[in-house]
Amino acid sequence: LHWQPWDRLRVNVVLGHAVDRRQRRLAETFPMMPLSQLFEAPWLVQRSEVALSVQYAFNRTDRVTLRVYDHVYLSDARRSEIGGDTRRRRITTHNYANLSLFGRVKLGRWNILAAGFTFGHEWLDLVRRQSSTDRDGAPLSLRVREVAGERVHTEELFLQDELTPWSWLTVVAGLRYTHHAGFGHHVSPKLSVLVDPLRWLRLRASYGQG
């Protein structure tokens, strides 16, 4: 879904849901056991996602963007054995919010300076549930495990300088600084050179580190 109430404001919404059903019939024979231990394994996977993006443009180059993402993954499997059934369910919830600022300014005739800042926050929760029943359907055991939710934030700051001394030569040099709550600090340089010697020929060389 796309909504643009006026030229400077854009809103995008993405909704999705996918279902994957699989049916497997296996025959596993173990030593000293003449009968098959596993003969049916249906599996169901559901994925639901919601994404929201809001962007406000101050002009053609300067803008602020907010993104919110929510993803739910559900896996449900049942294993049929000789003594009964075992059912496993796993629910993973992933939420992510991102706020970014971007701007460009022209310095002289052949120099364009760009800069931006990004802040992201991530939530991750996991619940595992396993239950067992006998051949008549009577419950035997129930085990629920909830993994402690993980919270991670990330900050990024980048600076880029685009130089065009001649119409056939463009040099872009950039530097990105990233701070991750789990992995610490990291600096990533970038350099690219674009040459257009002829109308039908374009040469590009780039170097980057991530």
C-alpha positions as CSV (number, residue, x, y, z in Angstrom):
1,L,0.0,0.0,0.0
2,H,1.3,3.4,-0.9
3,W,-0.1,6.7,0.3
4,Q,1.3,10.2,-0.5
5,P,-0.9,12.9,1.0
6,W,1.4,15.6,-0.4
7,D,4.7,15.8,-2.2
8,R,7.0,15.8,0.8
9,L,5.4,12.9,2.7
10,R,5.3,9.2,1.6
11,V,3.8,6.3,3.5
12,N,4.3,2.6,2.5
13,V,2.7,-0.4,4.2
14,V,3.5,-4.0,3.4
15,L,1.4,-6.9,4.7
16,G,2.3,-10.5,4.0
17,H,1.3,-14.0,5.1
18,A,2.6,-17.3,3.8
19,V,1.7,-20.9,4.7
20,D,3.8,-23.9,3.8
21,R,2.4,-27.4,4.4
22,R,4.5,-30.5,3.9
23,Q,3.7,-34.1,4.4
24,R,6.4,-36.7,4.7
25,R,6.2,-40.4,5.2
26,L,9.5,-41.9,6.5
27,A,10.5,-45.4,7.4
28,E,13.5,-45.5,9.7
29,T,14.6,-49.0,10.9
30,F,17.0,-49.0,13.9
31,P,19.3,-52.0,14.9
32,M,17.5,-54.6,17.0
33,M,14.1,-53.1,16.1
34,P,12.2,-54.8,13.2
35,L,9.5,-52.2,13.1
36,S,9.8,-48.6,11.8
37,Q,10.1,-46.0,14.5
38,L,8.9,-43.0,12.5
39,F,6.2,-43.3,9.8
40,E,4.5,-39.9,9.5
41,A,5.9,-36.3,9.9
42,P,3.5,-33.5,8.8
43,W,5.0,-30.0,9.0
44,L,3.3,-26.6,8.9
45,V,5.1,-23.3,8.7
46,Q,3.4,-19.9,8.8
47,R,5.1,-16.5,8.2
48,S,3.4,-13.2,8.9
49,E,5.0,-9.8,8.4
50,V,4.1,-6.2,8.6
51,A,6.3,-3.3,7.4
52,L,5.7,0.4,7.7
53,S,7.8,3.1,6.1
54,V,7.3,6.9,6.6
55,Q,9.5,9.3,4.7
56,Y,9.5,13.1,4.9
57,A,11.6,15.1,2.3
58,F,12.7,18.6,3.3
59,N,13.8,19.1,-0.3
60,R,15.1,16.9,-3.2
61,T,18.1,15.6,-1.2
62,D,17.5,16.0,2.6
63,R,15.0,13.6,4.1
64,V,14.2,11.6,7.3
65,T,12.9,8.1,7.2
66,L,11.2,5.9,9.8
67,R,10.8,2.1,9.3
68,V,9.1,-0.4,11.5
69,Y,9.2,-4.1,10.8
70,D,7.4,-7.0,12.5
71,H,7.9,-10.7,11.6
72,V,6.3,-13.7,13.2
73,Y,7.5,-17.2,12.3
74,L,5.5,-20.2,13.5
75,S,6.7,-23.8,12.9
76,D,4.4,-26.7,13.9
77,A,5.5,-30.3,13.4
78,R,4.0,-33.6,14.6
79,R,6.0,-36.9,14.7
80,S,4.1,-40.1,14.8
81,E,5.8,-43.0,16.5
82,I,4.8,-46.5,17.6
83,G,4.1,-45.4,21.2
84,G,2.3,-42.2,20.3
85,D,2.7,-38.7,18.9
86,T,5.1,-35.9,19.6
87,R,4.2,-32.3,18.6
88,R,6.7,-29.5,18.5
89,R,5.8,-25.8,18.0
90,R,8.2,-23.0,17.7
91,I,7.2,-19.3,17.6
92,T,9.7,-16.6,16.7
93,T,8.9,-12.9,16.9
94,H,11.2,-10.4,15.3
95,N,10.6,-6.7,15.6
96,Y,12.8,-4.0,14.2
97,A,12.6,-0.2,14.2
98,N,14.9,2.1,12.2
99,L,15.2,5.9,12.0
100,S,17.6,7.5,9.4
101,L,18.5,11.0,8.4
102,F,20.2,11.8,5.1
103,G,21.3,15.1,3.6
104,R,23.5,16.4,0.7
105,V,25.1,19.8,0.1
106,K,26.9,21.1,-3.0
107,L,30.3,22.6,-2.4
108,G,31.5,24.4,-5.4
109,R,31.0,23.2,-9.0
110,W,32.4,19.7,-8.7
111,N,32.1,18.7,-5.1
112,I,29.0,17.2,-3.4
113,L,29.1,16.2,0.3
114,A,26.6,13.7,1.7
115,A,26.1,12.6,5.3
116,G,23.6,10.5,7.3
117,F,22.8,8.9,10.6
118,T,20.9,5.7,11.4
119,F,19.6,4.4,14.6
120,G,18.1,0.9,14.9
121,H,16.6,-1.2,17.7
122,E,15.8,-4.9,17.4
123,W,13.7,-7.2,19.5
124,L,13.8,-11.0,19.2
125,D,11.6,-13.5,21.2
126,L,11.5,-17.3,21.0
127,V,9.0,-19.7,22.5
128,R,9.3,-23.5,22.1
129,R,6.5,-25.9,23.1
130,Q,6.6,-29.7,23.0
131,S,3.8,-32.1,24.0
132,S,3.5,-35.9,23.8
133,T,0.5,-38.2,23.7
134,D,0.0,-41.9,23.6
135,R,-1.7,-43.9,20.8
136,D,-5.2,-43.2,22.3
137,G,-4.5,-39.4,22.4
138,A,-4.0,-39.2,26.2
139,P,-1.4,-36.5,27.2
140,L,1.9,-37.8,28.4
141,S,4.1,-34.8,28.9
142,L,4.2,-31.0,28.2
143,R,7.3,-28.9,28.1
144,V,7.3,-25.1,27.3
145,R,10.6,-23.2,27.0
146,E,10.7,-19.5,26.5
147,V,14.0,-18.1,25.5
148,A,14.9,-14.8,27.0
149,G,14.2,-12.0,24.6
150,E,17.2,-10.3,23.0
151,R,17.4,-6.5,22.7
152,V,20.0,-5.0,20.4
153,H,20.5,-1.4,19.2
154,T,22.8,-0.1,16.4
155,E,24.0,3.4,15.5
156,E,25.6,4.3,12.2
157,L,27.1,7.5,10.9
158,F,28.4,7.9,7.4
159,L,30.1,10.7,5.4
160,Q,30.6,10.6,1.6
161,D,32.3,13.1,-0.7
162,E,31.7,13.0,-4.5
163,L,34.2,14.7,-6.7
164,T,33.7,15.4,-10.4
165,P,36.6,17.5,-11.6
166,W,35.8,16.6,-15.3
167,S,32.7,15.3,-17.0
168,W,34.4,11.9,-17.7
169,L,35.7,11.3,-14.1
170,T,33.9,10.8,-10.8
171,V,35.6,9.9,-7.6
172,V,33.5,8.9,-4.5
173,A,35.2,8.5,-1.1
174,G,33.2,7.5,2.0
175,L,33.5,6.4,5.6
176,R,31.0,4.7,7.8
177,Y,31.1,4.3,11.5
178,T,29.0,1.5,13.1
179,H,28.4,0.8,16.8
180,H,26.6,-2.5,17.6
181,A,25.5,-3.4,21.1
182,G,26.7,-6.9,20.7
183,F,29.8,-6.6,18.4
184,G,31.2,-3.2,19.4
185,H,32.7,-0.5,17.1
186,H,33.6,-0.8,13.4
187,V,34.8,1.7,10.8
188,S,34.2,0.9,7.1
189,P,36.0,2.9,4.3
190,K,34.8,3.0,0.7
191,L,36.4,4.4,-2.5
192,S,35.2,4.2,-6.1
193,V,36.4,5.7,-9.4
194,L,34.2,6.0,-12.4
195,V,35.7,6.8,-15.8
196,D,33.7,7.5,-19.0
197,P,36.3,7.9,-21.7
198,L,33.8,7.2,-24.6
199,R,30.1,7.3,-24.9
200,W,29.8,3.5,-25.2
201,L,32.5,2.7,-22.6
202,R,32.3,3.0,-18.8
203,L,35.0,1.8,-16.4
204,R,34.5,1.5,-12.7
205,A,36.9,0.5,-9.9
206,S,35.8,0.3,-6.2
207,Y,37.1,-0.8,-2.9
208,G,35.1,-1.3,0.3
209,Q,35.3,-2.9,3.7
210,G,32.4,-4.1,5.8
